[in-house]
Amino acid sequence: MGTDRYGLECSGNAEAVAHLQRAQGHLLRFQPAVIDELDAALAADPGCVMARATRAWIGALSSEWPDARAAAALLDGAASKLQREQGHLDAIRSFVGGDMHRSGRQLDALLAEHPRDAVALAAGHQIDFFSGDAPNLRDRVQRARLHWDTQHPDFAFVDGMLSFGCEECGDYVRSEEIGRRAVERNACDVWAIHAVVHTFEMQGRVDEGIAFLEERRADWAQGNYLNVHNAWHLAVYQLEREDWAAALALYDTVIHHAASPGIALEMLDASGLLWRLMLDGVDTGGRWDALADAWAAKDPTPWVVFNDLHAIMAFVGAGRQREAEQRVAEIEAFLCRGDGAAANRRMVGGAGLAAARALAAYGRGDDAQVVAQLAPVRHHLAIFGGSHAQRDAYERTLLASALRGGEVALAGQLIAERLRARPQGRWNRSREAQWQRLRTAAGR
């Protein structure tokens, strides 16, 4: 037995616990060395339960079904006499069993007893993000934060999580304040950097967002698992400037290229960026083909519909409509079967299937069907996870079809909403001009 980085009792010999302590620091920094340290901990003592649990969490939270299966296998036969460690094992088993909502509740219960368990806090934070639970994305962190020593070297990383939770709840002023404070304390806090960038995105503060990322490029651009996502944010800012070349350069050098590892969480960003470019009528060359191949190589088992939606984007973008329609059919069949991941069933039934049908309909040029599918669920898209910024792809798709399909009233409503949120946005203003032309042509 020993104590971890946060003074919590954990199983394992001294060497294993030392590796675990270092792994916990890397986890909060999104640094790949976390895997090496966890593997070293397990090599030193296979009975180091928290090393095994943390490694399983990383696999489970990849959002990919094969990794979830591997996480389950890693826990085969694992048990602990320590209530906190057993709580992790139980929560992971719920997650890989398909019930991420139950897993999140189990972690909340664990954190009520052990609020300084940073692994539980980080895992729960990601579950809240995956399930679109913005209030708990903020409140889970706030509850635990009260019990942390503000002088602990990892305390600012807790603030980085809180900053993102505040942003997703629309509290942009507080989010920016807390996030900036976290970054000032730890320049390598890529999650806090990302949270601040979200606040700029949601307020249309494009130039500030670009400057913030460029000033800190050395801190986020390499050596961490979030570099692709932060590059995506920078590229999205470039789209707001209508600097297509700059966005595509980021795509080619960071977001997706021949040496990309084919991780779904990174491929989401690639699909989301190319889809926005497609909606803007930008020629993306052969990039869709390579990305569609990467998605086609993935296990298609319905697990997290957010991934399926981005695969459909890639198939549509590459002109592979048959594959897009097939993926929609697989999602429909999954929902009809009534088995499989409970959490994913809620996501699919709540809005995921409608979004999938809308993306495929956009590929067919069926704007009426895009509107019919997306308009009723557009305020409920958070049920399948992602951030406001990521889900904006569906809002843009709806607007594009409303404009293309001559839905003057709906297009005007959507543009008015966007302008209220980002009155100076160049993209919004150009769509407003397009709508005005449509309105004039319709004699209104």
Residue pairs with C-beta under 8 A, 6 or more apart in sequence:
1 9
1 10
1 11
1 12
2 9
2 10
2 12
2 13
2 14
2 17
3 9
3 10
3 17
4 10
4 17
4 20
4 21
4 24
4 50
5 20
5 21
5 24
5 25
5 118
5 154
6 24
6 116
6 117
6 118
6 152
6 154
7 116
8 84
8 114
8 116
8 117
9 82
9 84
10 17
10 20
10 48
10 49
10 50
10 82
10 85
11 47
11 48
11 49
11 50
11 80
11 81
11 82
11 85
12 20
12 41
12 44
12 45
12 47
12 48
12 49
12 50
12 51
13 44
13 45
13 48
15 41
15 44
15 45
16 41
16 42
16 44
16 45
16 47
16 48
16 51
17 41
17 48
19 37
19 38
19 40
19 41
19 44
19 48
19 51
20 37
20 38
20 41
20 48
20 50
20 51
20 54
22 33
22 37
23 33
23 34
23 37
23 38
23 41
23 51
23 54
24 54
24 118
24 119
24 154
25 154
26 32
26 33
26 34
26 37
27 34
27 54
27 58
27 118
27 119
27 122
28 118
28 122
28 154
28 157
28 189
28 191
29 157
29 186
29 188
29 189
29 190
29 224
30 190
30 191
30 224
30 225
30 226
31 223
31 224
31 225
32 223
32 224
32 225
34 54
34 58
35 55
35 58
38 51
38 54
38 55
38 58
39 55
41 48
41 51
42 48
42 51
42 52
42 55
46 52
49 78
49 80
49 82
49 85
49 88
49 89
50 85
50 88
50 119
52 74
52 75
52 78
53 75
53 78
53 85
53 88
53 89
53 92
53 119
54 119
55 71
55 74
56 71
56 72
56 74
56 75
56 92
56 96
57 71
57 88
57 92
57 119
57 123
59 67
59 68
59 70
59 71
59 74
60 67
60 68
60 71
60 92
60 95
60 96
61 123
61 126
61 127
61 130
62 68
62 263
62 264
62 265
63 130
63 264
63 265
63 303
63 304
63 306
63 307
64 264
64 298
64 299
64 303
64 304
64 307
65 299
65 301
65 303
66 299
68 95
68 96
68 303
69 96
71 92
71 95
71 96
72 93
72 96
72 97
75 89
75 92
75 93
78 89
79 86
79 89
80 86
80 89
83 113
84 110
84 113
84 114
84 117
87 106
87 107
87 109
87 110
87 120
88 110
88 119
88 120
90 106
91 103
91 106
91 107
91 110
91 120
91 123
92 103
94 100
94 102
94 103
94 106
95 103
95 127
98 303
98 340
98 341
98 342
98 343
98 344
99 341
99 342
99 343
100 127
100 130
100 131
100 343
101 131
101 342
101 343
101 346
102 342
103 127
104 124
104 127
104 128
104 131
104 133
104 136
107 120
107 123
107 124
107 127
107 140
108 124
108 136
108 140
110 117
110 120
111 117
111 120
111 121
111 124
111 140
111 143
111 144
112 143
114 120
115 121
115 143
115 144
115 145
115 146
115 147
115 148
116 144
116 147
116 148
118 154
118 157
118 158
121 140
121 141
121 144
121 158
121 161
122 161
124 140
125 137
125 140
125 141
125 161
125 164
125 165
128 134
128 136
128 137
128 140
128 165
129 137
129 164
129 168
129 385
129 386
129 387
130 304
130 306
130 385
131 343
131 347
131 383
131 385
132 381
132 382
132 383
132 384
132 385
132 386
134 165
134 168
134 169
134 382
135 169
137 164
137 165
137 168
137 169
138 162
138 165
138 166
138 168
138 169
138 171
139 165
140 165
141 158
141 161
141 162
141 165
142 162
142 165
144 158
145 158
145 159
145 162
148 155
148 158
149 155
156 181
156 182
156 185
156 186
156 189
156 192
157 182
157 186
157 189
157 191
157 192
159 178
159 179
159 181
159 182
159 185
159 192
160 179
160 182
160 183
160 186
160 189
160 191
160 192
160 195
161 191
162 178
163 175
163 176
163 178
163 179
163 182
163 192
163 195
163 196
164 175
164 179
164 191
164 192
164 194
164 195
164 198
166 172
166 174
166 175
166 178
167 175
167 179
167 195
167 198
167 199
167 202
168 198
168 387
168 388
170 202
172 199
172 202
172 203
175 195
175 196
175 198
175 199
176 196
176 199
176 200
179 192
179 193
179 195
179 196
179 199
180 196
182 189
182 192
182 195
183 189
183 192
183 193
183 196
183 216
186 192
187 216
187 219
188 219
188 224
190 219
190 220
190 224
190 226
190 227
190 230
191 226
193 212
193 213
193 216
193 219
193 220
193 230
194 220
194 226
194 229
194 230
194 233
196 212
197 209
197 212
197 213
197 230
197 233
198 233
198 387
198 388
198 389
199 205
200 206
200 208
200 209
200 212
201 209
201 233
201 236
201 237
201 389
202 388
202 389
202 421
203 421
203 422
204 240
204 421
204 422
204 423
204 424
204 425
204 428
206 237
206 240
206 241
206 425
206 426
209 233
209 234
209 237
210 234
210 237
210 238
213 220
213 230
213 233
213 234
213 237
214 234
220 226
220 227
220 230
221 227
221 230
221 231
221 254
227 254
228 254
228 255
228 266
228 269
229 265
229 266
229 269
231 250
231 254
231 255
231 269
232 250
232 255
232 269
232 272
232 273
233 389
234 250
235 246
235 247
235 250
235 251
235 255
235 273
236 247
236 273
236 276
236 389
238 244
238 246
238 247
238 250
239 247
239 273
239 276
239 277
239 280
239 427
240 425
240 426
240 427
241 426
242 280
242 426
242 427
242 430
244 277
244 280
244 282
247 273
247 277
248 277
248 282
248 284
248 287
251 270
251 273
251 274
251 287
252 287
255 266
255 269
255 270
255 273
256 266
256 267
256 269
256 270
256 287
256 290
256 291
256 294
258 290
260 266
260 267
260 270
260 294
262 294
262 297
262 298
264 298
264 307
267 291
267 294
267 295
267 310
267 314
268 306
268 307
268 310
268 390
270 291
270 314
271 291
271 295
271 310
271 311
271 313
271 314
271 317
272 310
272 313
272 390
272 393
274 284
274 287
274 288
274 291
274 313
274 314
274 317
275 313
275 317
275 393
275 397
276 393
276 396
277 284
278 284
278 288
278 317
279 396
279 397
279 400
280 427
284 317
288 314
288 317
288 318
288 319
289 318
291 314
291 317
291 318
292 314
292 315
292 317
292 318
292 320
292 323
294 314
295 310
295 311
295 314
295 315
296 311
296 315
296 323
298 307
298 311
300 327
300 330
302 308
302 330
302 331
302 334
302 340
302 341
302 344
302 348
303 341
303 344
304 341
304 344
304 347
304 385
305 331
305 344
305 347
305 348
305 352
305 353
305 356
305 384
306 347
306 352
306 384
306 385
306 386
308 327
308 330
308 331
308 352
308 356
309 352
309 355
309 356
309 359
309 384
311 327
312 324
312 327
312 328
312 356
312 359
312 360
313 359
313 393
315 321
315 323
315 324
315 327
315 363
316 324
316 359
316 360
316 362
316 363
321 360
321 363
321 364
324 359
324 360
324 363
325 360
327 356
327 360
328 353
328 356
328 357
328 360
331 348
331 352
331 353
331 356
332 353
334 340
334 344
334 345
334 348
335 345
335 348
335 349
335 353
338 345
344 352
346 383
347 383
347 384
347 385
348 384
350 377
350 380
350 383
350 384
351 377
351 380
351 381
351 383
351 384
352 383
352 384
354 373
354 374
354 376
354 377
355 373
355 374
355 377
355 381
355 384
355 394
357 369
357 373
358 369
358 370
358 373
358 374
358 394
358 397
358 398
358 401
359 397
361 367
361 369
361 370
361 373
362 370
362 397
362 400
362 401
367 401
367 402
367 404
367 405
367 407
368 405
370 397
370 398
370 401
370 405
371 398
371 401
371 402
371 405
371 407
371 410
374 394
374 397
374 398
374 401
375 398
375 410
378 394
378 395
378 398
381 391
381 394
382 391
395 414
395 418
398 410
398 414
399 411
399 414
399 415
399 418
399 431
401 407
402 410
402 411
402 414
403 411
403 431
403 434
403 435
403 438
406 438
406 442
408 435
408 438
408 439
408 442
408 444
411 435
411 438
412 435
412 439
415 428
415 431
415 432
415 435
418 425
418 428
418 431
419 425
419 428
419 429
419 432
422 428
